[in-house]
Amino acid sequence: MTILDRMDSCCPECNLFLLPAQDISQQLRADERFLRFAIIAIVLVLILFAYMYYLNLV
């Protein structure tokens, strides 16, 4: 096993650049907020369409 301590962070076997591990906790919180917002928006649109459909029947 080769220790990767080269300055360019390039793998000597496959020549791909390696990315350092990052703290993803903030990204996960942002993703969770976005998904929660998207689900709420979808539910509100479905309720709006159901209400419009109900108004057309009455």
PETA-V925031 format. One line per field, one symbol per residue. psi: psi as a letter, one per 40 degrees, with the letter a starting at -180 (. if undefined). burial: # if it has 16 or more other ideal C-beta (glycine too) atoms within 10 Angstrom, else .. A space follows every 50 residues. Layout:
psi=???
burial=???
This chain:
psi=hhhgfidefhhddefihihihihedddddddddddddddddddddddddd ddddddd.
burial=.................................................. ........
